[in-house]
Amino acid sequence: MKIQLPELINTFFDAVEAKNINVILSFCHNDIDFIDPHYPKVHMKGKEELFKGLTWGFNSVKTFKFSLINYFENKEGTAASIEYDTKIELSNGKKINFLQVFIIEVKNEKITRLQAYETYGPHGILKIILLITRLFHKIMRY
């Protein structure tokens, strides 16, 4: 029996919340493209790289919680964009809440691409450059 895309995505994110790497990987194509700026390797290709990334992530995060805000699916049922209110508690007890959008593509009931987009801006030197640029634009009344 074919699993529908919303059910696949819900079960996948339930497995992320449970930090169940085996179930997560069972939903992934062998050559998955997994792109998420939260990880040391932003673009992971294939299950082996994803396993390493998830192992690192699950060691640094105590809990995940994804609350659905919006779900959009293409007419073929092979891709979706999902907006979540994301709540994460790090292993050190720090709690982080943010909006997050995922683009997910599937083929033969396996995720071939998962890309995460966060609603917060850049960090580090890029953040400093952006702040200076915004200040300049404010001063110049752009």
Number of C-alpha atoms within 10 A of each C-alpha: 3 7 10 11 20 15 10 17 17 13 15 20 18 17 17 19 16 15 20 16 15 10 15 21 21 13 19 23 18 16 16 23 22 23 20 18 12 12 13 11 15 14 17 20 17 17 19 14 17 24 16 12 21 19 14 13 16 19 12 13 17 17 17 18 17 18 12 13 12 11 13 13 16 10 8 6 14 18 19 19 18 18 20 18 15 17 17 18 16 17 13 9 11 10 13 11 11 12 16 19 19 19 17 21 22 20 13 10 16 18 27 22 20 20 17 18 15 16 9 9 8 12 10 7 9 11 12 12 13 14 12 12 12 13 12 12 11 10 9 8 7 7
